[in-house]
């Protein structure tokens, strides 16, 4: 959301590597996730809020991926 990651040299390199335009890069990344959803800062904030609240008081050593379902990041 309004990130500069989609601009400049990094974006140009990623777009070239995947054979898409820089403008299409956000949608390309979104399409690679299982949920096909854009991950927003608010989504990450919700995860942080969960782990910093009493709702997770009895949880330890957990990982909460906020990535829209990246199979490569699934715990093994």
N, C-alpha and C positions, 0 to 999 in steps of 0.2 A: 504494500500500500504506500504509494508515493516514495518508494525506495529508489535510491540512485544506483542500486545494483544492476538495474536494467539499462544503464547508460554506460558509455565509455568503453575502455579497452576490454574489460572482463566480459561484458555483454557481447561485444563484437567477436571475441574469441569463442565464446560458448555458441553463439549463433552460427558461426562458421563451422564449428565442430559438428553441430547437429544438422546443418544444411537448412536452416530456417533464417528468416530475417530477424533483425534485432527487435522489431516491433512485435513479432510473433513469439518471441522467447517466453514471456510470462505464460501465455496459453499453452505453449509446448511443455513447460515444466508442470503445469497444472494437469495436463492430459496424461502425464506419466504416473500420477498417483492413483491409487485404487478408488478414492472418493471423488476424484476430479474436481476438487475444491481448492480455491486459493486460500493459503494460510495467511492470516492477518495478524498484526501485532496483538490484537485483542484476544486471539485464540491462544497465543503463547502466554499472555497475561492471565488467562483463566487457569492454565496449568500451574503457573506460579502461585496464584491465589489458593488453589486446592492444596498444594504442598505446604503452604505457609499457614494454613488454617487448621482448626480443630478437626475438620473432616478427614484429615489424613493422620490424626494423632496416633493411630495404631498401625500405621504403615511404615515399613523400613526397607531400605535398599531397593526401592522401586524406580522404574524408568517409565516416564510418560512421554511417548513420542507425540509430537504435534507436527505431523508432516503430511497429513492427508492420506496416509497409507502407502509408505514406501517399502515395498517388499524386501529390498536390499537392507533395510534397517531393522527388519524383524529380529527379535532376540532368538538366538539359536539354542 
